[in-house]
Amino acid sequence: MITKHLNELYAYRNLIWQLAWSEFKLRYKNSILGYFWSLLEPMLMLTVLYVVFSNLMRVQVEYFQLFLLLGIILWNFFSRATSIGMNAIVGKANMVKKIYFPRDIFVISSCITALLMSIFESFIFIMFMAFFKVSISTNIAYAPLILFFLFVISLGLSLLLSALNVFYRDVQFIWQVVLQAGFFATPILYTLDIFPENLQKIILLNPIARIIISARDTIIYSAPAGTEDLLFMCISSIVSLLIGYLIFSRFEPRFAEEI
């Protein structure tokens, strides 16, 4: 059944890309700065957080600007992917009612839109890497795998949230609160070692925390990703996608009548 569905999605691959690219362009259509917002947003956030945490709170972390920026970019992707994906079905009500094709196409395309936005943000990070003359080792080869886990986890959650949001519109408001709390509960602004060991273990139960830490280690600090971390991220992504897909599939037949 899953293989058949994957083949069906592959047949619609051009539509998925067209939906993703159209939504990406639409987000900047009436903006004066246009695509430049993809670069400006993380820079403004980085500036504020860097001033607060490096000067007022005196956080001492090597390449703290890169440390913060990479965390912001990765979190922004997760936040956007799940927020856009959550409204993928509700926001395409007319298409859902009138045309039949796999509804998860909308969710997948939304996550790709978020990915495109993050790719633009990454140009800033690459420029910062060059400016600070950060050396790159072969351990950066772990980065694509780590980022793939992030995409799969985001897609799984988006499938889950988009299905629930059709029937329970409060989900979108609850999720925004969860994202705000998650931003501070995830080691984006600080290092994990400021907490006692027992609390570190609790924080590392969050796969996004492991992803951000591992991405920093491999990209900025030229360290290899830990086997335990990779295994945890892999299992988390599979579980997230499986649960999201199962719940989405269960509710999908009722989408048209509920919307």
C-alpha positions as CSV (number, residue, x, y, z in Angstrom):
1,M,0.0,0.0,0.0
2,I,2.8,2.4,0.9
3,T,4.8,1.5,-2.2
4,K,1.7,2.1,-4.3
5,H,1.2,5.5,-2.7
6,L,4.8,6.5,-3.2
7,N,4.5,5.6,-6.9
8,E,1.4,7.8,-7.1
9,L,3.2,10.7,-5.5
10,Y,6.1,10.2,-7.9
11,A,3.7,10.5,-10.8
12,Y,2.6,13.9,-9.4
13,R,6.1,15.1,-8.8
14,N,5.8,18.0,-11.3
15,L,2.6,19.2,-9.7
16,I,4.2,19.1,-6.2
17,W,7.1,21.3,-7.5
18,Q,4.7,23.7,-9.3
19,L,2.6,24.1,-6.1
20,A,5.7,24.6,-4.0
21,W,7.3,27.2,-6.3
22,S,4.0,29.0,-6.8
23,E,3.5,29.4,-3.1
24,F,7.1,30.5,-2.7
25,K,6.7,33.3,-5.2
26,L,3.3,34.2,-3.8
27,R,4.7,34.9,-0.4
28,Y,6.9,37.7,-1.7
29,K,4.6,38.9,-4.5
30,N,3.4,42.2,-2.8
31,S,6.5,42.7,-0.8
32,I,8.7,45.8,-1.5
33,L,11.9,44.0,-0.7
34,G,10.7,40.7,-2.3
35,Y,13.0,37.7,-1.9
36,F,15.4,39.9,0.1
37,W,13.2,39.3,3.1
38,S,14.5,35.7,3.1
39,L,17.9,37.2,3.8
40,L,16.8,40.1,6.0
41,E,14.6,38.2,8.5
42,P,17.3,35.9,9.9
43,M,19.8,38.8,9.9
44,L,17.5,41.0,12.0
45,M,16.8,38.2,14.4
46,L,20.5,37.4,14.6
47,T,21.4,41.0,15.4
48,V,19.0,41.3,18.3
49,L,19.8,37.9,19.8
50,Y,23.6,38.4,19.4
51,V,23.5,41.8,21.1
52,V,21.5,40.4,24.0
53,F,23.3,37.1,24.6
54,S,26.9,38.1,23.7
55,N,26.9,41.5,25.5
56,L,24.2,41.6,28.2
57,M,24.3,37.9,29.1
58,R,28.0,37.4,28.1
59,V,27.6,34.0,26.5
60,Q,31.1,32.7,25.5
61,V,30.8,30.4,22.5
62,E,33.3,30.1,19.6
63,Y,31.9,31.5,16.4
64,F,28.8,32.6,18.4
65,Q,27.4,34.5,15.4
66,L,27.4,31.3,13.3
67,F,26.2,29.3,16.3
68,L,23.1,31.5,16.6
69,L,22.5,31.9,12.8
70,L,22.5,28.2,12.0
71,G,20.2,27.5,14.9
72,I,17.8,30.3,13.7
73,I,17.8,29.0,10.1
74,L,17.1,25.4,11.1
75,W,14.4,26.4,13.6
76,N,12.8,28.8,11.0
77,F,12.6,25.9,8.6
78,F,10.9,23.6,11.1
79,S,8.5,26.4,12.2
80,R,7.6,27.4,8.7
81,A,7.3,23.9,7.4
82,T,4.9,22.9,10.1
83,S,2.9,26.2,10.1
84,I,2.5,26.3,6.3
85,G,1.9,22.6,6.1
86,M,-0.7,22.7,8.9
87,N,-2.8,25.0,6.7
88,A,-2.1,23.2,3.4
89,I,-5.5,21.4,3.3
90,V,-7.7,24.2,4.8
91,G,-6.0,26.8,2.6
92,K,-6.7,24.8,-0.6
93,A,-10.3,24.0,0.1
94,N,-11.5,24.6,-3.5
95,M,-9.0,22.2,-5.0
96,V,-9.7,19.6,-2.3
97,K,-13.4,19.7,-3.1
98,K,-13.3,19.8,-6.9
99,I,-10.2,17.8,-7.9
100,Y,-9.0,14.4,-6.8
101,F,-5.4,13.6,-6.3
102,P,-3.5,12.6,-3.2
103,R,-4.1,15.3,-0.7
104,D,-0.7,15.0,1.0
105,I,0.7,16.6,-2.2
106,F,-0.4,19.9,-0.6
107,V,1.5,19.2,2.6
108,I,4.6,18.0,0.8
109,S,4.7,21.1,-1.5
110,S,4.3,23.3,1.6
111,C,7.4,21.7,3.2
112,I,9.3,22.2,0.0
113,T,8.3,25.9,0.0
114,A,9.7,26.2,3.5
115,L,12.8,24.5,2.3
116,L,13.2,27.0,-0.6
117,M,12.9,29.9,1.9
118,S,15.6,28.3,4.1
119,I,17.9,27.9,1.1
120,F,17.8,31.6,0.6
121,E,18.6,32.2,4.3
122,S,21.5,29.8,4.0
123,F,23.3,32.2,1.6
124,I,23.8,34.5,4.6
125,F,25.2,31.7,6.6
126,I,27.7,30.7,3.9
127,M,28.8,34.4,3.6
128,F,29.4,34.4,7.4
129,M,31.4,31.2,7.2
130,A,33.6,32.8,4.5
131,F,33.9,36.0,6.5
132,F,35.1,34.2,9.7
133,K,37.3,31.9,7.6
134,V,35.9,28.8,9.2
135,S,37.7,25.7,8.1
136,I,35.5,22.9,6.6
137,S,36.3,19.2,7.2
138,T,35.1,16.0,5.7
139,N,32.7,15.7,8.6
140,I,30.4,18.2,6.8
141,A,29.3,15.2,4.8
142,Y,27.0,14.4,7.7
143,A,25.1,17.6,7.2
144,P,22.9,16.5,4.3
145,L,21.7,13.5,6.2
146,I,21.0,15.5,9.3
147,L,19.0,18.1,7.3
148,F,17.1,15.2,5.6
149,F,16.1,14.0,9.0
150,L,14.8,17.5,9.8
151,F,12.8,17.6,6.6
152,V,11.2,14.2,7.3
153,I,10.3,15.1,10.9
154,S,8.8,18.4,9.7
155,L,6.8,16.6,7.0
156,G,5.5,14.0,9.4
157,L,4.3,16.6,11.9
158,S,2.8,18.7,9.0
159,L,0.8,15.7,7.9
160,L,-0.5,15.2,11.4
161,L,-1.3,18.8,12.1
162,S,-2.9,19.4,8.7
163,A,-5.3,16.5,9.2
164,L,-6.2,17.6,12.7
165,N,-6.6,21.2,11.6
166,V,-9.4,20.3,9.2
167,F,-11.5,19.1,12.1
168,Y,-10.2,21.1,15.0
169,R,-9.3,24.6,14.0
170,D,-7.9,25.4,17.5
171,V,-4.9,23.2,16.5
172,Q,-3.2,26.1,14.6
173,F,-3.3,28.4,17.7
174,I,-2.1,25.7,20.0
175,W,0.8,24.8,17.7
176,Q,1.9,28.5,17.6
177,V,2.2,28.4,21.4
178,V,4.1,25.1,21.2
179,L,6.5,26.7,18.7
180,Q,7.2,29.7,20.8
181,A,7.9,27.5,23.8
182,G,9.9,25.2,21.7
183,F,12.2,27.9,20.5
184,F,13.4,28.6,24.1
185,A,13.4,25.0,25.1
186,T,15.6,24.0,22.2
187,P,19.4,24.9,22.5
188,I,19.3,27.7,19.9
189,L,20.4,30.5,22.1
190,Y,22.6,28.6,24.4
191,T,24.8,25.5,24.7
192,L,23.5,22.3,26.3
193,D,26.3,22.2,28.9
194,I,24.8,25.1,30.9
195,F,22.3,22.5,32.3
196,P,22.9,19.6,34.7
197,E,23.4,16.2,33.1
198,N,19.9,14.9,34.0
199,L,18.2,17.9,32.4
200,Q,20.4,17.6,29.3
201,K,19.1,14.1,28.8
202,I,15.5,15.5,28.9
203,I,16.3,18.2,26.4
204,L,17.9,15.7,24.0
205,L,14.6,13.7,23.9
206,N,13.6,16.5,21.5
207,P,14.9,15.4,18.0
208,I,15.1,19.0,16.8
209,A,17.6,19.7,19.6
210,R,19.8,16.9,18.5
211,I,19.5,18.0,14.9
212,I,20.6,21.6,15.6
213,I,23.5,20.5,17.9
214,S,24.7,17.9,15.4
215,A,24.4,20.3,12.5
216,R,26.5,22.9,14.4
217,D,29.1,20.2,15.3
218,T,29.5,19.0,11.7
219,I,29.3,22.3,9.8
220,I,30.8,24.9,12.2
221,Y,33.1,22.9,14.5
222,S,34.2,20.1,12.1
223,A,33.2,17.4,14.5
224,P,31.7,14.0,13.4
225,A,28.0,13.4,14.2
226,G,27.6,10.9,17.0
227,T,26.3,7.4,16.1
228,E,23.7,7.6,18.9
229,D,22.5,11.0,17.7
230,L,22.2,9.8,14.1
231,L,20.3,6.7,15.2
232,F,17.9,8.7,17.4
233,M,17.3,11.2,14.6
234,C,16.7,8.4,12.1
235,I,14.2,6.6,14.4
236,S,12.4,9.9,15.2
237,S,12.0,10.8,11.6
238,I,10.6,7.4,10.7
239,V,8.2,7.5,13.6
240,S,7.1,11.0,12.9
241,L,6.5,10.3,9.2
242,L,4.7,7.0,9.9
243,I,2.4,8.5,12.6
244,G,1.7,11.6,10.4
245,Y,0.9,9.5,7.3
246,L,-1.4,7.0,9.2
247,I,-3.4,9.8,10.8
248,F,-3.6,11.8,7.6
249,S,-4.7,8.7,5.6
250,R,-7.4,8.0,8.2
251,F,-8.9,11.5,8.0
252,E,-8.3,12.2,4.3
253,P,-11.6,10.7,3.0
254,R,-13.6,13.2,5.1
255,F,-11.6,16.3,4.1
256,A,-13.9,17.5,1.4
257,E,-17.1,17.3,3.4
258,E,-15.6,18.8,6.5
259,I,-14.0,21.8,4.8
